Amino acid sequence: MTGGTGIKGLYGTLTCLSIQLCLYAMVRKAGLRRSSVFVDIGSGINRVLFHALLYPAVEWAFGIEFDPVKVLKAVAAFDYLMQKMPVFKAAMKNKSAPPKANCASISEVGTLSPATHAFTFWVGMTKAAKMAIGRLWNNCPSLKAIMIVQHTMSTSKSKGWAFPEALMASLGFENIQLVDVVRGLKMSGSAKDTFRGYVFVKKSAAGPKDPAWAAEMERARAKFETDSVKVAEKEAKSAALDAARVAQLADQAAAAAAANRPTGAQQGTRRSSRVVRKTSLGVDDYFHKTDLQPDDDMYLGEEGKRAAEAEGKYIPCVHAEGWEVNANGVVRNVETKKAATCRTTKPDGKGDVFARLALQTGEGKGAKKVDRCFAVKHLVAVAWRPEDLAAKIPLAQDGGLDRRQGEWRIGYIDGNKFNNSAANLVLVPARR
């Protein structure tokens, strides 16, 4: 019906049959009924929510999605179903309210109330997000059960935890018990990957008397305490590094502007166009001005204010999985937090800055890493200016910019091609 590609990470959805198997398991083992309230954490465009409204026809369903583009697509998908699917329209007449997709990070959510049953797809989700879900599980009295879909939960001591409950306890989940496992789930468009759905419920009594189970749960709780401190320290360190990087870029930019250094061409210095020069993003000794002055209607709206307020925050790169970019044009690895190697192939500030990113292709034994170059201005524009670009420059299927179409391209307000901040980008007519 519609694609799910957005601006913050990849998108995937289970097949219709797999979703039905998941909901059927929750009906049999977790008490999912017509009177239930269903929540999907990481709801995408609300496919699972729409399915739950038809079977088992829950009273209400809502989702939590980090990507604003997917939330907008969820609204469009709902309108489409109301027009094209009579059985869905008939089912919605008996509902108290239409499904709702809340655009927020799971760490920002205070409660899942009034949800009684939750569903979440954990592939690609960070450990901090999983721990945030555990906090919501503990603090939401109305929540009775949760279904988690992922590749597999280790049930071998040699690989990890001996019991799935212990793995959940290591993420902060309390009073939790596994009641069912659904195997053979498949993702739409992928015939090779298979997943499992784990149905957990809140247990009222104490756990089994098995000494091995009790020891494993105790070890898991101790690990959760240690991991909580590590995650908090990692997030604080990342925020501090981002703030320091923003301050450093601002100081260097001010110093370069005060010095008003001439370009290599103005100094009469000759450089070969084959020289690949490494540079830091946003700041450089070379400064190249262009005589192209954009009109007011070409400027990218008020997004510069939003980018300035969000300095230091990072948004995942759509077509470069595992990498993220902030409003100043700094590209870094999501896991290591190390900045990407950036180069320009033309001297004197006449060439755009490209980031060399290592991307993983394939899975399992066939997985390998390949290096690919992306224009930093495209990474910043797609992440921080999606609304403005959609009206002028078509997006390719992978979420990147389709530069082969349209009559517009991305330029720079101050003419400095090393300044890839979101506030410095501008739409200008493409040169023919």
C-alpha positions as CSV (number, residue, x, y, z in Angstrom):
1,M,0.0,0.0,0.0
2,T,2.6,2.5,1.1
3,G,6.3,2.4,1.8
4,G,7.7,2.9,5.2
5,T,11.0,4.6,4.5
6,G,11.5,7.7,6.6
7,I,14.4,9.8,7.8
8,K,15.4,8.2,11.1
9,G,16.7,4.7,10.5
10,L,15.5,1.8,8.4
11,Y,12.0,0.4,8.2
12,G,10.7,-3.1,8.1
13,T,7.4,-4.8,8.7
14,L,6.2,-8.4,9.3
15,T,4.0,-10.1,6.7
16,C,0.3,-10.2,7.1
17,L,0.4,-13.8,8.1
18,S,3.1,-13.2,10.7
19,I,1.2,-10.4,12.3
20,Q,-1.9,-12.6,12.5
21,L,0.2,-15.4,14.2
22,C,1.5,-12.9,16.7
23,L,-2.0,-11.5,17.6
24,Y,-3.4,-15.0,17.7
25,A,-0.7,-16.0,20.3
26,M,-1.6,-13.0,22.4
27,V,-5.3,-13.9,22.2
28,R,-4.6,-17.5,23.3
29,K,-1.9,-16.9,26.0
30,A,-2.1,-13.2,27.1
31,G,-5.9,-12.4,27.1
32,L,-6.0,-10.0,24.2
33,R,-9.7,-9.3,23.7
34,R,-12.1,-6.8,22.1
35,S,-12.0,-4.8,25.3
36,S,-8.2,-4.5,25.2
37,V,-6.2,-1.4,24.4
38,F,-3.2,-2.2,22.1
39,V,0.0,-0.3,21.8
40,D,2.8,-0.8,19.2
41,I,6.2,0.6,20.3
42,G,8.0,1.5,17.0
43,S,4.7,1.5,15.1
44,G,6.0,2.7,11.7
45,I,3.0,3.4,9.6
46,N,0.7,1.5,12.0
47,R,0.3,-1.7,10.0
48,V,0.2,-3.8,13.2
49,L,-2.3,-1.4,14.8
50,F,-4.6,-1.6,11.7
51,H,-4.5,-5.4,11.9
52,A,-5.3,-5.4,15.6
53,L,-8.4,-3.2,15.0
54,L,-9.7,-5.9,12.7
55,Y,-8.5,-8.9,14.7
56,P,-9.3,-9.3,17.5
57,A,-11.0,-6.0,17.0
58,V,-9.5,-4.3,20.1
59,E,-11.3,-1.3,21.6
60,W,-8.5,1.1,20.8
61,A,-4.9,1.1,19.5
62,F,-2.1,3.6,19.5
63,G,1.5,3.6,18.5
64,I,4.8,5.3,19.5
65,E,7.1,6.2,16.6
66,F,10.4,8.1,16.6
67,D,10.3,9.1,12.9
68,P,7.9,12.0,12.0
69,V,7.8,11.0,8.4
70,K,6.4,7.6,9.3
71,V,3.9,9.2,11.6
72,L,2.6,11.4,8.7
73,K,2.5,8.3,6.5
74,A,0.4,6.5,9.2
75,V,-2.2,9.2,9.0
76,A,-2.3,8.9,5.2
77,A,-2.5,5.1,5.4
78,F,-5.5,5.4,7.8
79,D,-7.4,7.7,5.4
80,Y,-6.6,5.3,2.5
81,L,-8.0,2.3,4.4
82,M,-11.2,4.3,5.3
83,Q,-11.8,5.0,1.7
84,K,-10.7,1.7,0.0
85,M,-11.5,-1.0,2.6
86,P,-15.2,-1.1,3.6
87,V,-14.6,-3.8,6.2
88,F,-12.1,-1.5,8.0
89,K,-14.4,1.5,7.8
90,A,-17.2,-0.6,9.2
91,A,-15.0,-1.8,12.1
92,M,-14.0,1.8,12.9
93,K,-17.7,2.8,13.4
94,N,-17.7,0.7,16.7
95,K,-14.5,2.2,18.0
96,S,-14.4,5.0,20.6
97,A,-11.6,6.8,18.7
98,P,-9.4,6.3,15.6
99,P,-5.8,4.8,16.1
100,K,-3.2,7.4,17.0
101,A,0.5,7.5,16.3
102,N,2.5,9.5,18.8
103,C,5.8,10.9,17.5
104,A,8.3,10.6,20.4
105,S,11.4,8.7,21.5
106,I,10.6,5.8,23.8
107,S,12.9,7.4,26.4
108,E,10.6,10.5,26.5
109,V,7.4,8.5,27.1
110,G,6.2,8.8,30.7
111,T,3.6,6.0,30.6
112,L,1.9,3.5,28.3
113,S,-1.5,3.8,30.1
114,P,-4.2,2.9,29.2
115,A,-2.6,0.1,27.2
116,T,-3.3,-3.4,28.3
117,H,-1.2,-5.2,25.7
118,A,2.0,-4.1,23.9
119,F,3.8,-5.2,20.8
120,T,7.4,-4.2,19.7
121,F,9.9,-5.3,17.1
122,W,13.3,-5.2,18.7
123,V,15.6,-5.7,15.7
124,G,17.8,-2.6,15.4
125,M,16.6,-1.2,18.7
126,T,19.3,0.1,21.1
127,K,19.8,-1.2,24.6
128,A,18.9,2.1,26.1
129,A,15.5,2.0,24.3
130,K,14.9,-1.6,25.5
131,M,15.7,-0.5,29.1
132,A,13.2,2.4,28.7
133,I,10.5,-0.1,27.7
134,G,11.3,-2.1,30.8
135,R,10.8,1.0,32.9
136,L,7.4,1.6,31.3
137,W,6.5,-2.1,31.8
138,N,7.2,-1.8,35.5
139,N,5.4,1.6,36.0
140,C,2.2,0.9,34.0
141,P,-0.4,-1.0,36.1
142,S,-2.8,-1.4,33.1
143,L,-0.2,-3.2,31.0
144,K,-0.8,-7.0,31.3
145,A,1.3,-8.5,28.5
146,I,4.0,-7.7,25.9
147,M,5.0,-9.4,22.7
148,I,8.6,-9.0,21.6
149,V,9.7,-10.0,18.1
150,Q,13.4,-10.5,17.3
151,H,15.7,-13.1,15.8
152,T,16.1,-15.2,19.0
153,M,16.6,-14.9,22.7
154,S,19.5,-16.9,23.9
155,T,18.5,-19.9,26.0
156,S,22.0,-21.4,26.3
157,K,24.4,-20.5,29.2
158,S,27.3,-20.7,26.8
159,K,25.8,-17.9,24.7
160,G,24.1,-15.8,27.3
161,W,21.1,-16.4,29.6
162,A,19.6,-19.7,30.5
163,F,16.1,-18.3,30.6
164,P,14.4,-15.6,28.5
165,E,13.0,-14.1,31.7
166,A,16.6,-13.6,32.9
167,L,17.4,-11.7,29.7
168,M,14.4,-9.5,30.2
169,A,15.4,-9.0,33.9
170,S,18.8,-7.8,32.7
171,L,17.0,-5.0,30.8
172,G,15.1,-4.0,33.9
173,F,11.8,-5.9,33.4
174,E,10.2,-7.0,36.7
175,N,7.5,-9.5,37.5
176,I,7.7,-11.0,34.0
177,Q,7.0,-14.6,32.8
178,L,7.3,-16.2,29.3
179,V,4.1,-17.9,28.2
180,D,4.5,-18.6,24.5
181,V,7.0,-18.5,21.6
182,V,5.9,-18.0,18.0
183,R,8.4,-19.3,15.5
184,G,8.9,-18.8,11.8
185,L,7.8,-15.2,11.5
186,K,8.9,-13.4,8.3
187,M,9.5,-9.9,7.3
188,S,7.7,-8.5,4.2
189,G,10.1,-8.5,1.2
190,S,12.6,-10.8,2.9
191,A,12.3,-14.6,2.5
192,K,15.6,-15.5,4.2
193,D,15.3,-13.9,7.6
194,T,13.1,-15.6,10.2
195,F,12.1,-14.2,13.6
196,R,10.5,-15.3,16.8
197,G,7.8,-13.7,18.9
198,Y,8.0,-14.0,22.6
199,V,4.8,-13.4,24.7
200,F,5.4,-12.3,28.2
201,V,2.8,-11.6,30.9
202,K,3.0,-10.1,34.4
203,K,2.9,-12.9,37.0
204,S,1.2,-12.3,40.3
205,A,3.0,-14.9,42.3
206,A,6.7,-15.5,42.9
207,G,8.7,-17.3,40.2
208,P,9.4,-21.0,40.0
209,K,11.3,-22.6,42.9
210,D,13.9,-23.9,40.6
211,P,17.3,-22.9,42.2
212,A,18.9,-22.5,38.7
213,W,16.1,-20.1,37.7
214,A,16.5,-18.0,40.9
215,A,20.3,-17.8,40.5
216,E,20.0,-16.7,36.9
217,M,17.4,-14.0,37.8
218,E,19.7,-12.7,40.6
219,R,22.6,-12.5,38.2
220,A,20.4,-10.7,35.7
221,R,19.2,-8.1,38.2
222,A,22.8,-7.4,39.2
223,K,23.8,-7.0,35.6
224,F,20.9,-4.5,35.1
225,E,22.2,-2.3,37.9
226,T,25.7,-2.3,36.3
227,D,24.4,-1.6,32.8
228,S,22.1,1.2,34.0
229,V,25.1,3.1,35.3
230,K,27.1,2.4,32.1
231,V,24.2,3.6,29.8
232,A,23.7,6.7,31.9
233,E,27.5,7.5,31.8
234,K,27.6,6.8,28.0
235,E,24.7,9.2,27.3
236,A,26.2,11.9,29.6
237,K,29.6,11.6,27.9
238,S,28.0,11.7,24.5
239,A,26.1,14.9,25.3
240,A,29.3,16.5,26.8
241,L,31.3,15.6,23.6
242,D,28.5,17.0,21.4
243,A,28.5,20.3,23.4
244,A,32.2,20.5,23.3
245,R,32.3,19.9,19.5
246,V,29.7,22.6,18.9
247,A,31.6,25.1,21.0
248,Q,34.8,24.2,19.2
249,L,33.2,24.6,15.8
250,A,31.8,28.0,16.8
251,D,35.2,29.3,18.1
252,Q,37.0,28.1,15.0
253,A,34.4,29.6,12.7
254,A,34.6,33.0,14.5
255,A,38.4,32.9,14.3
256,A,38.4,32.1,10.6
257,A,35.9,34.9,9.9
258,A,37.9,37.4,11.9
259,A,41.1,36.5,10.1
260,N,39.3,36.7,6.6
261,R,41.9,34.4,5.1
262,P,42.2,34.5,1.3
263,T,41.7,31.4,-0.8
264,G,44.6,29.6,-2.5
265,A,43.5,31.0,-5.9
266,Q,43.7,34.5,-4.5
267,Q,47.3,33.9,-3.3
268,G,48.3,32.6,-6.7
269,T,49.0,29.1,-5.3
270,R,48.5,26.3,-7.8
271,R,47.1,23.0,-6.7
272,S,46.4,19.9,-8.7
273,S,42.7,18.9,-8.9
274,R,43.7,15.4,-8.1
275,V,44.9,16.2,-4.6
276,V,42.5,14.9,-2.0
277,R,42.6,17.2,1.0
278,K,41.3,16.1,4.4
279,T,39.3,18.8,6.3
280,S,37.2,19.2,9.4
281,L,33.5,19.7,8.8
282,G,32.1,23.2,9.1
283,V,35.5,25.0,9.4
284,D,38.3,25.4,6.9
285,D,41.1,27.8,6.0
286,Y,39.8,28.1,2.5
287,F,36.8,30.3,1.7
288,H,35.1,30.4,-1.7
289,K,32.3,32.8,-2.4
290,T,29.9,32.5,-5.3
291,D,28.1,35.2,-7.2
292,L,24.8,33.2,-7.0
293,Q,22.5,34.9,-4.6
294,P,19.4,32.9,-3.7
295,D,16.0,34.6,-3.6
296,D,13.9,34.6,-0.4
297,D,11.4,32.1,-1.8
298,M,14.3,29.6,-2.3
299,Y,15.4,29.7,1.3
300,L,14.6,26.6,3.3
301,G,12.0,28.3,5.5
302,E,12.5,28.7,9.3
303,E,14.4,25.4,9.7
304,G,17.6,27.2,10.5
305,K,16.1,28.2,13.8
306,R,15.2,24.6,14.6
307,A,18.7,23.5,13.6
308,A,20.3,26.1,15.8
309,E,18.2,25.0,18.8
310,A,19.1,21.4,18.2
311,E,22.8,21.8,18.0
312,G,24.6,18.8,19.4
313,K,21.7,16.4,18.7
314,Y,22.1,13.7,16.1
315,I,19.7,12.2,13.6
316,P,20.4,8.8,12.0
317,C,21.3,9.0,8.3
318,V,18.6,7.4,6.2
319,H,20.7,5.9,3.4
320,A,23.8,5.2,5.6
321,E,22.8,2.7,8.4
322,G,24.9,3.0,11.5
323,W,25.8,6.6,11.0
324,E,24.2,9.8,12.3
325,V,24.6,13.6,11.6
326,N,23.9,16.7,13.6
327,A,22.8,20.2,12.5
328,N,26.4,21.4,12.1
329,G,27.2,18.7,9.6
330,V,29.2,16.4,11.8
331,V,28.9,12.8,10.7
332,R,29.7,10.1,13.3
333,N,29.3,6.4,13.9
334,V,26.3,5.5,16.1
335,E,28.2,2.9,18.2
336,T,31.7,4.3,18.4
337,K,30.8,8.0,18.3
338,K,33.8,8.6,16.1
339,A,33.6,11.3,13.4
340,A,33.7,10.1,9.8
341,T,36.7,10.8,7.5
342,C,35.7,13.7,5.3
343,R,37.5,14.9,2.1
344,T,37.0,17.2,-0.8
345,T,38.4,16.3,-4.3
346,K,38.8,19.9,-5.5
347,P,41.0,22.6,-4.1
348,D,40.3,26.2,-3.0
349,G,36.8,25.3,-1.6
350,K,35.3,24.6,-5.0
351,G,34.3,21.0,-4.2
352,D,31.6,19.6,-1.9
353,V,32.7,17.8,1.2
354,F,32.2,14.0,1.1
355,A,32.1,11.6,4.1
356,R,33.6,8.1,3.6
357,L,31.3,5.8,5.6
358,A,31.7,2.0,6.2
359,L,28.4,0.2,5.5
360,Q,27.5,-3.4,6.2
361,T,25.9,-5.4,3.4
362,G,24.3,-8.8,3.8
363,E,23.7,-10.8,6.9
364,G,25.2,-13.8,8.6
365,K,28.2,-15.4,6.9
366,G,27.8,-13.3,3.8
367,A,28.0,-10.0,5.7
368,K,30.8,-7.6,4.8
369,K,31.6,-4.0,5.1
370,V,32.0,-1.6,2.1
371,D,33.1,2.0,2.0
372,R,30.9,4.5,0.3
373,C,31.1,8.3,-0.1
374,F,28.1,10.6,0.6
375,A,27.9,14.3,0.2
376,V,27.7,15.8,3.7
377,K,25.2,18.4,2.5
378,H,22.8,15.6,1.3
379,L,23.1,13.8,4.7
380,V,22.3,17.0,6.6
381,A,19.5,18.1,4.2
382,V,17.7,14.7,4.3
383,A,18.0,14.5,8.1
384,W,17.3,18.1,9.1
385,R,15.3,19.5,6.2
386,P,13.0,16.7,4.9
387,E,9.9,18.9,4.7
388,D,11.5,21.5,2.5
389,L,13.3,19.1,0.2
390,A,10.2,17.1,-0.5
391,A,8.6,20.0,-2.3
392,K,11.6,20.7,-4.6
393,I,13.9,17.7,-4.8
394,P,12.4,14.1,-5.2
395,L,13.6,11.5,-2.8
396,A,15.1,8.2,-4.1
397,Q,13.8,4.8,-2.9
398,D,16.6,4.6,-0.4
399,G,15.7,7.9,1.2
400,G,18.5,9.8,-0.4
401,L,18.2,12.7,-2.9
402,D,17.4,11.8,-6.5
403,R,19.6,14.4,-8.2
404,R,18.7,13.1,-11.6
405,Q,15.3,14.7,-11.4
406,G,14.0,18.2,-10.5
407,E,15.3,21.6,-11.3
408,W,16.7,22.4,-7.9
409,R,19.9,21.5,-6.1
410,I,21.4,22.2,-2.6
411,G,23.7,25.2,-2.3
412,Y,25.3,27.3,0.4
413,I,24.1,30.6,1.7
414,D,27.6,32.0,2.5
415,G,29.3,30.2,-0.4
416,N,31.5,28.2,1.9
417,K,31.3,24.5,0.9
418,F,33.0,23.5,4.1
419,N,30.1,24.9,6.1
420,N,27.5,22.1,5.9
421,S,25.4,23.3,8.8
422,A,21.6,23.0,8.3
423,A,21.2,26.7,8.7
424,N,23.6,27.3,5.8
425,L,21.9,25.2,3.2
426,V,19.8,26.7,0.5
427,L,17.8,25.5,-2.5
428,V,19.0,27.0,-5.8
429,P,18.2,26.3,-9.5
430,A,20.1,23.4,-11.0
431,R,22.6,24.5,-13.6
432,R,22.0,23.1,-17.0
